[in-house]
Amino acid sequence: MSRLMKIIKSLILLAIHLAMCMLGYTLIEKWAPLTAFRAAIHTLFPFGYVNIYMFSQVGFKFNTVMSILGIGVLIYVISNVASLIMEGRLKSLLKVGQMDKKISRLKSHYIICGAGEICWFIMGEFLEANLPFIVIDKNQEFIDELTEKGIMALKGDSSDNKILEAAGIKHAKGLLAIHSTDLENLLTVMSSRQMNPDMRIIAAVTDNANCAKFKRFGTDTIIPVSEVTGRRIAAAAVHPTVTSFFDIDGRAEEGISGSVIEVELEQGSYLVDRPQKSSNMLSKTGATILCLIRGDEIQVNPGLNERFREKDRLLVFGTIAQINEFKKLACPGDSASKEASGLGLSRESLGSLFGKWQRRAKRSINNISKSVKRRAPKSGHRGARMKKPAERPRVLEELYAARLRKAGRGEE
């Protein structure tokens, strides 16, 4: 039974008891409605007050029976209210406890600092790749939405050492600083680099003039957001065929199954100490090695006699199936082939949780489109149709749809 139904049932039972008492006192004792109501209230609390009513013999028996029933009704109402309160608190405590346990078990995970629009796409990619991660942000509403769906998140300042320590920064594989301001990202980088000198730090920068500062404080990869966006738009204009085939992150556009990924060779890899010619990776997997990165050296289309080494990084192109076969040989211990232990969520459970997202997202997009059309000036030609958003892992679908609904209300 839902919480609302329990409350409604308790109120109905209480109202029936009071009505029966008032009706009995009115018929038996011939009392006025107000006096009958006061006596009915006293049947719920028969102890602790002096009997000020003069009952007849029949009225006394009726009052005794209704007082016993009133105690039962009062106990039922109080127990329902108490159970609802305790149930809510218990669930909250259990969720907090379970989340703390998950966070304490995190190893080789990623810490995402900042919950802006970029965060949605990053979480989608990490979930799709089954990479464990945790999100840090000051927005309590956003954190509650994530934790409600089983995604690990912490509320707080990402530059605070205590928050970073709670997020398991000492065991983290990487940190992504994606706040909306360079100052927040820079403070996050400074704090995190001091606490974990070995992990990889990636930061988004809005002002290119600050890139040197981020580099000085230990940022491994700097993403100038404006520059990347501008180059992407320019590339779409200058090289439309290439940009229509590949997405920004190396994935092929919708309808094309090819992708470009980075693979790092580890100890025990089939490719280590083997030349490309004798490895026969193309014939075994169908995937193509586009580039070899060894330290600061970059070899595009490495030769057939090139012998691979441990810690080499390869850029590989192929379909999803071909890449999976390639990774089985090149990265036998790759965590992407396993369920993300830090998330505790499988693809099957994600699919069962959020099956209705597509219809909700479609309605939200239509509402936004209609509001934009109403505000747009009339012109002689039709505007471009709104493109359907790319498929996202289902654990983010409902959250993303909620954000779209909020945006639609804001436009109107």
C-alpha positions in Angstrom: 0.0 0.0 0.0 1.3 3.4 -0.9 2.0 6.1 1.6 -0.8 8.3 0.4 -3.3 5.4 0.6 -2.3 4.7 4.2 -2.9 8.3 5.2 -6.3 8.4 3.4 -7.4 5.1 5.0 -6.5 6.3 8.4 -8.4 9.6 8.0 -11.5 7.9 6.6 -11.5 5.4 9.6 -11.1 8.3 12.0 -14.0 10.3 10.4 -16.3 7.2 10.5 -15.6 6.7 14.2 -16.4 10.4 15.0 -19.5 10.3 12.9 -20.8 7.2 14.6 -20.2 8.7 18.0 -21.9 12.0 17.2 -24.9 10.1 15.7 -25.2 7.8 18.8 -25.0 10.7 21.3 -27.5 12.7 19.3 -30.0 9.9 19.2 -29.5 8.4 22.6 -28.8 11.5 24.8 -30.5 14.1 22.6 -27.4 16.3 22.7 -26.6 19.2 20.5 -24.2 18.5 17.6 -21.3 20.5 19.3 -21.7 18.7 22.6 -21.9 15.3 20.7 -18.7 16.2 18.8 -16.8 17.1 22.0 -17.9 13.7 23.5 -16.8 11.9 20.3 -13.3 13.5 20.6 -13.1 12.4 24.2 -13.6 8.7 23.1 -10.2 8.9 21.4 -8.6 10.0 24.7 -10.8 8.4 27.4 -8.1 8.8 30.1 -6.8 12.0 31.6 -10.1 14.0 31.8 -12.9 14.2 34.3 -16.2 12.7 33.1 -18.3 15.9 32.7 -21.1 14.2 30.8 -24.2 12.8 32.5 -25.0 9.6 30.6 -28.1 7.5 30.7 -27.7 3.8 31.3 -27.8 3.1 27.5 -25.6 6.1 26.8 -23.0 4.9 29.3 -22.8 1.5 27.6 -22.5 3.2 24.2 -19.8 5.5 25.4 -17.8 2.6 26.9 -17.9 0.7 23.6 -17.0 3.7 21.5 -14.1 4.6 23.9 -12.7 1.1 23.4 -13.0 1.4 19.6 -11.6 5.0 19.8 -8.4 3.7 21.4 -8.0 1.2 18.7 -8.6 3.8 15.9 -6.1 6.2 17.6 -3.5 3.4 17.8 -4.0 2.5 14.2 -3.6 6.1 13.0 -0.5 6.7 15.1 1.1 3.5 14.0 0.5 4.3 10.3 2.0 7.8 10.7 4.9 6.5 12.7 5.6 3.7 10.2 5.6 6.2 7.3 8.1 8.5 9.2 10.4 5.7 10.2 10.1 4.0 6.8 11.2 7.2 5.1 14.1 7.8 7.5 15.1 4.1 7.4 15.2 4.1 3.6 17.2 7.3 3.6 19.7 5.9 6.1 20.0 2.6 4.1 20.6 4.5 0.9 23.3 6.6 2.5 24.9 3.5 4.0 24.8 1.6 0.8 26.3 4.6 -1.1 29.1 4.9 1.4 29.9 1.2 1.0 30.0 1.5 -2.8 32.2 4.6 -2.6 34.6 2.9 -0.1 35.0 -0.1 -2.5 35.9 2.1 -5.5 39.2 1.4 -7.2 40.7 2.7 -10.4 37.6 4.9 -10.9 37.0 8.4 -12.3 35.9 11.5 -10.3 33.7 13.9 -12.2 33.8 17.4 -10.7 30.9 19.6 -11.8 27.4 18.8 -12.9 26.8 21.0 -15.9 25.6 20.0 -19.4 28.9 18.4 -20.2 28.5 16.0 -17.2 25.5 14.3 -18.9 27.5 13.3 -21.9 30.5 12.1 -19.8 28.3 10.0 -17.6 26.6 8.5 -20.6 30.0 7.5 -22.1 31.3 6.1 -18.8 28.1 4.0 -18.3 28.3 2.8 -21.9 31.9 1.7 -21.3 31.1 0.3 -17.9 33.7 2.5 -16.2 33.2 3.2 -12.4 32.9 6.9 -11.5 31.6 9.3 -8.9 30.2 12.8 -9.3 30.9 15.8 -7.0 28.8 18.9 -7.2 27.3 21.6 -4.9 23.8 21.2 -6.3 21.8 19.0 -3.8 18.9 18.5 -6.3 21.2 17.1 -8.9 23.0 14.8 -6.4 19.7 13.5 -5.1 18.6 12.7 -8.7 21.8 10.7 -9.3 21.8 8.8 -6.1 18.1 7.9 -6.5 19.1 6.1 -9.7 22.1 4.3 -8.1 24.8 6.6 -9.5 27.4 7.5 -6.9 27.5 11.2 -6.1 28.7 13.5 -3.3 27.5 17.0 -2.4 30.3 19.4 -1.7 33.1 21.6 -3.0 35.4 19.6 -5.3 38.4 21.6 -4.1 37.8 20.5 -0.5 40.3 17.8 0.5 37.8 16.1 2.7 35.3 15.7 -0.1 38.0 14.5 -2.5 39.2 12.0 0.1 35.6 10.8 0.6 35.4 10.3 -3.2 38.4 7.9 -3.0 40.9 10.2 -4.8 43.9 8.2 -3.5 42.7 5.2 -5.5 41.2 7.1 -8.4 42.4 6.5 -12.0 41.5 10.0 -13.2 39.7 13.2 -12.4 37.7 15.4 -14.7 37.3 19.1 -13.8 34.3 20.4 -15.8 32.9 23.2 -13.7 31.4 26.2 -15.6 34.3 28.5 -14.4 38.0 28.2 -14.9 38.6 29.3 -11.2 36.7 26.3 -9.8 38.4 23.9 -12.2 41.8 25.3 -11.3 41.3 25.0 -7.6 40.0 21.5 -8.1 43.2 20.6 -10.1 45.5 22.1 -7.5 43.9 20.2 -4.6 43.6 16.8 -6.5 47.1 16.9 -7.8 48.5 17.3 -4.3 46.4 14.4 -3.0 47.2 12.0 -5.9 50.3 12.9 -8.0 49.9 9.8 -10.2 46.4 10.0 -11.5 45.4 11.5 -14.8 43.7 15.0 -14.6 41.6 16.4 -17.4 40.2 19.9 -17.2 37.8 22.0 -19.3 39.0 25.5 -19.9 36.7 28.3 -21.2 39.4 31.0 -21.6 42.4 29.8 -23.6 44.6 32.3 -21.8 44.3 30.1 -18.7 45.7 27.0 -20.4 49.2 27.7 -19.2 48.1 28.0 -15.6 46.4 24.6 -15.7 49.5 23.0 -17.2 51.7 24.6 -14.5 49.6 23.0 -11.8 49.7 19.5 -13.2 46.8 19.1 -15.6 47.6 16.2 -18.0 45.0 17.1 -20.6 43.5 20.5 -21.2 40.3 20.9 -23.3 39.7 24.4 -24.5 36.0 24.2 -24.9 35.5 27.2 -27.2 38.4 26.2 -29.4 37.3 22.6 -29.7 33.7 23.7 -30.5 34.9 26.3 -33.1 37.2 23.8 -34.8 34.4 21.2 -34.9 32.0 23.7 -36.6 34.7 24.8 -39.0 35.5 21.2 -39.9 31.8 20.5 -40.6 31.9 23.3 -43.1 35.3 22.5 -44.7 35.2 18.7 -44.5 31.5 17.8 -44.4 32.0 14.2 -45.6 34.5 13.4 -42.8 32.5 15.1 -40.0 29.3 13.4 -41.2 31.1 10.0 -40.8 32.8 10.6 -37.5 31.4 12.1 -34.3 33.7 14.3 -32.1 34.8 11.4 -30.0 35.7 9.1 -32.9 32.4 7.3 -33.0 30.7 6.9 -36.3 27.4 8.7 -36.9 24.1 7.1 -36.2 23.6 4.2 -38.6 27.3 3.5 -38.9 28.8 0.9 -36.6 32.5 1.9 -36.8 34.4 3.5 -33.9 37.9 4.6 -33.1 39.2 3.8 -29.6 42.4 4.0 -27.7 44.0 0.7 -26.3 46.9 0.6 -23.9 49.0 -2.6 -24.0 49.6 -4.2 -20.6 51.6 -7.1 -19.4 50.2 -10.3 -20.7 48.8 -8.8 -23.9 49.0 -10.9 -27.0 50.6 -8.0 -28.9 53.5 -7.3 -26.5 56.9 -8.2 -28.0 55.2 -9.2 -31.3 55.6 -7.3 -34.6 52.4 -6.3 -36.3 53.0 -8.6 -39.3 53.2 -11.8 -37.2 50.3 -10.8 -34.9 47.8 -11.0 -37.7 45.4 -8.8 -35.8 43.6 -7.6 -38.9 42.8 -11.1 -40.1 42.0 -12.3 -36.5 39.8 -9.4 -35.4 39.0 -7.3 -38.5 40.1 -4.1 -36.7 42.7 -1.8 -38.1 45.5 -0.1 -36.1 45.6 3.5 -37.2 48.3 4.9 -34.9 50.9 3.9 -32.4 51.8 6.2 -29.5 54.9 5.4 -27.5 55.8 8.2 -25.1 56.2 11.4 -27.1 56.6 9.5 -30.3 53.6 9.1 -32.6 53.6 6.7 -35.6 50.7 7.0 -38.0 49.9 3.7 -39.7 52.8 1.8 -38.1 54.8 -0.6 -40.3 54.3 -4.3 -40.4 57.7 -4.9 -38.8 57.0 -2.6 -35.9 57.3 -4.6 -32.6 54.8 -3.6 -29.9 55.9 -3.0 -26.3 54.2 -2.8 -23.0 52.5 0.6 -22.3 52.2 1.3 -26.0 48.9 3.0 -26.9 47.1 2.1 -30.1 44.3 3.9 -32.0 42.1 1.2 -33.4 39.3 1.5 -35.9 36.5 -1.1 -36.5 33.0 -2.1 -35.7 31.9 -2.8 -32.1 32.3 -6.5 -32.6 35.7 -6.2 -34.2 36.9 -3.8 -31.4 35.7 -6.2 -28.8 37.7 -9.1 -30.4 40.7 -6.8 -30.6 40.5 -5.9 -26.9 40.2 -9.5 -25.9 43.6 -10.2 -27.3 45.3 -6.9 -26.6 43.7 -6.2 -23.2 42.8 -9.4 -21.5 42.1 -7.7 -18.2 40.2 -4.8 -19.6 37.4 -3.7 -17.1 35.2 -2.5 -20.0 34.3 -6.1 -20.7 33.0 -6.6 -17.2 30.1 -5.1 -15.2 31.1 -1.9 -13.5 31.5 -3.0 -9.9 31.6 0.6 -8.7 28.1 1.2 -10.1 26.5 -2.0 -9.2 24.3 -1.7 -12.3 24.0 -4.0 -15.3 22.7 -3.1 -18.8 19.7 -5.3 -18.2 18.7 -3.6 -15.0 19.2 -0.2 -16.6 16.9 -1.2 -19.5 14.2 -2.4 -17.1 14.3 0.8 -15.0 13.9 3.4 -17.7 11.9 1.9 -20.6 9.6 4.9 -20.9 12.2 7.5 -21.5 11.9 7.8 -25.3 8.2 8.8 -25.1 8.8 11.3 -22.3 11.9 12.8 -24.1 10.0 13.1 -27.3 7.1 15.0 -25.6 9.6 17.3 -23.9 11.5 18.0 -27.2 8.2 18.8 -28.9 7.2 21.2 -26.1 10.5 23.0 -26.4 10.2 23.1 -30.2 6.7 24.6 -30.1 7.8 27.3 -27.6 10.7 28.2 -29.7 8.5 28.4 -32.8 6.1 30.7 -31.1 8.9 33.1 -30.1 10.7 32.9 -33.4 10.0 35.7 -36.1 8.0 34.7 -39.1 10.0 34.0 -42.2 9.4 32.8 -45.7 11.2 29.6 -45.3 10.9 26.7 -42.9 13.5 26.1 -40.1 15.5 22.9 -39.8 13.8 20.1 -38.1 15.0 19.3 -34.6 17.3 16.3 -34.7 16.5 13.4 -32.4 19.1 13.3 -29.5 21.7 10.5 -29.6 20.9 7.3 -27.8 22.0 7.5 -24.1 22.5 4.7 -21.6 19.1 4.2 -20.0 20.2 5.1 -16.4 20.4 8.8 -17.5 17.4 8.8 -19.8 14.8 9.7 -17.2 17.1 12.3 -15.6 17.8 13.9 -19.0 14.1 14.0 -19.9 13.4 15.8 -16.6 16.0 18.4 -17.5 14.3 18.8 -20.9 10.9 19.3 -19.3 12.4 22.0 -17.1 14.0 23.7 -20.1 10.6 23.6 -21.9 8.8 25.3 -19.0 11.6 28.0 -18.9 11.1 28.8 -22.6 7.4 29.3 -22.2 
